Amino acid sequence: MRFLVIQHLGIEPPALIGEVIESASHTITTIHLDKADSLPDSNNFDGFVIMGGPQSANDEREYIRAELAWVKEALDTKMPMLGICLGAQIMAKAAGAEIFASPVHELGWHPVYHTVETENDPLFKVMPDALPVFQWHGETFSLTDTMTLIATHPDVPSQAFRLGKAQYGLQFHVEVDESIIEAWIASGESERAFLGTEGISLLHRESSLHLKSMQHFCRNMVNNWLKEITP
């Protein structure tokens, strides 16, 4: 199968998600919207992975507006899609949700919890309850009637949702490794200021504790997503 990866920033690649897709003998084409790449004909692909970035789904930048329209059309035509952080927010907005400042600035490791829908979901039934995941965002999204909540947290309820078959948005980053986390800390001036020295030290300690379990979930989740797409 052929997959399109949409990136919004060079240091936010598909990473482990892409590795799982390619290890299953599928092909990936990557475009960089922040570098003025054009959105292709969605019919040339079997699924899409939309990555994160510092932009907002509320941005008036021309390429974000174009992406929202493109994503809405792809969702309406039942195309498989996996959105991460900004990618999830773009999917949510395309589905009619509102994007707004997160009530808690989630940076670093935070647990996400099951909902009543989790155990019956083909992707998230493999997620342990209270799984620590890596967060790096300042905005969140509302839920519409078409969005099924499958992971949550009391402070920021909208953590992962399902739209149609094989259409998922995740607020958190399951794809990261140590080098990506370090790149985000190095480039994120406001994030470093928010965390402070102690917060960054805690983030490093928790990465050593939680990264492997999150990556294990990521591999299982993406493989189950591919099974949902396979004819």
Residue pairs with C-beta under 8 A, 6 or more apart in sequence:
1 26
1 27
1 46
1 47
1 226
1 229
1 230
2 26
2 27
2 29
2 44
2 45
2 46
3 21
3 26
3 27
3 28
3 29
3 45
3 46
3 47
3 48
3 49
4 28
4 29
4 30
4 31
4 40
4 42
4 45
4 47
4 48
4 49
5 13
5 14
5 18
5 28
5 29
5 30
5 31
5 48
5 49
5 50
5 51
6 30
6 31
6 33
6 39
6 48
6 49
6 50
6 51
6 67
6 87
7 13
7 14
7 30
7 31
7 32
7 33
7 34
7 51
7 53
8 32
8 33
8 34
8 51
8 52
8 53
8 54
8 55
8 86
9 34
9 51
9 52
9 53
9 54
10 32
10 34
11 180
11 183
11 184
11 187
12 51
12 52
12 53
12 85
12 180
13 30
13 51
13 175
13 180
14 21
14 28
14 30
14 49
14 51
14 175
15 175
15 176
15 177
15 180
16 174
16 175
16 176
16 177
16 215
16 218
16 219
16 222
17 49
17 82
17 84
17 174
17 175
17 218
17 222
18 28
18 49
18 175
20 218
20 219
20 222
20 223
20 226
21 28
21 49
21 222
21 226
22 28
24 223
24 226
26 46
26 226
29 40
29 45
31 37
31 38
31 39
31 40
33 39
33 63
33 64
33 67
34 53
34 55
34 63
36 63
39 66
39 67
39 70
42 48
42 70
42 73
42 74
42 77
42 79
45 79
46 80
46 229
47 79
47 80
47 81
47 82
47 166
47 225
47 229
48 74
48 79
48 80
48 81
48 82
49 81
49 82
49 83
49 84
49 87
50 71
50 81
50 82
50 83
50 84
50 86
50 87
50 88
50 90
50 91
51 84
51 85
51 86
51 87
51 175
52 84
52 85
52 86
52 87
52 136
52 137
52 173
53 85
53 86
54 86
55 61
55 64
55 86
56 64
56 86
56 89
56 99
56 139
57 64
57 68
57 86
57 89
57 90
57 92
57 93
57 99
57 139
57 141
58 93
58 99
58 139
59 65
64 90
67 90
68 90
68 93
68 94
71 81
71 90
71 91
71 94
72 94
72 95
74 81
75 81
75 91
75 94
75 95
75 163
75 164
75 167
78 164
78 165
78 167
79 167
80 165
80 166
80 167
80 225
80 228
80 229
81 91
81 163
81 166
81 167
81 168
82 168
82 169
82 170
82 222
82 225
83 89
83 90
83 91
83 168
83 169
83 170
84 170
84 172
84 173
84 174
84 175
85 136
85 137
85 170
85 171
85 172
85 173
86 137
87 169
88 141
88 160
88 161
88 169
88 170
88 171
89 99
89 139
89 140
89 141
89 169
89 171
91 163
91 167
91 169
92 99
92 141
92 142
92 143
92 144
92 147
92 158
92 161
92 169
93 99
93 141
95 144
95 146
95 147
95 163
96 144
96 146
97 141
97 142
97 143
97 144
97 147
98 141
98 142
99 139
99 140
99 141
100 139
100 140
100 141
100 142
101 138
101 139
101 140
102 137
102 138
102 139
102 140
102 156
103 140
103 155
103 156
104 155
104 156
105 138
105 194
106 135
106 136
106 137
106 155
106 156
106 172
107 135
107 136
107 191
107 194
107 195
107 199
107 203
108 134
108 135
108 195
108 199
108 202
108 203
108 206
109 132
109 133
109 134
109 135
109 203
109 206
109 207
109 210
110 132
110 133
110 135
110 153
110 172
111 130
111 131
111 132
111 133
111 153
112 127
112 130
112 131
112 133
112 151
112 152
112 153
112 159
112 160
112 172
113 129
113 130
113 151
113 152
113 153
114 124
114 127
114 129
114 151
114 152
115 149
115 150
115 151
115 152
117 148
117 149
117 150
117 162
118 124
118 125
118 127
118 129
118 150
118 151
119 125
121 148
121 150
121 162
122 224
122 227
122 228
123 150
123 162
123 168
123 221
123 224
123 225
123 228
124 150
124 151
124 160
124 221
126 217
126 220
126 221
126 224
127 151
127 217
127 221
128 213
128 217
131 213
131 214
131 217
132 206
132 209
132 210
132 213
132 214
133 172
133 173
133 174
133 210
133 214
134 172
134 173
134 174
134 176
134 181
134 207
134 210
134 211
134 214
135 171
135 172
135 173
136 173
136 184
136 188
136 191
137 171
140 156
140 158
140 171
141 158
141 171
142 158
143 149
143 157
143 158
143 161
146 163
147 161
147 162
147 163
147 169
148 161
148 162
148 163
149 157
149 158
149 159
149 160
149 161
150 160
150 161
150 162
150 168
151 159
151 160
151 170
152 158
152 159
152 160
153 159
156 171
158 171
159 170
159 171
159 172
160 168
160 169
160 170
160 171
160 172
161 168
161 169
162 168
163 169
165 228
166 225
166 228
166 229
168 225
174 214
174 215
174 217
174 218
174 221
175 218
176 211
177 211
177 215
178 207
178 211
181 203
181 207
184 191
185 191
185 192
185 200
185 203
192 200
195 203
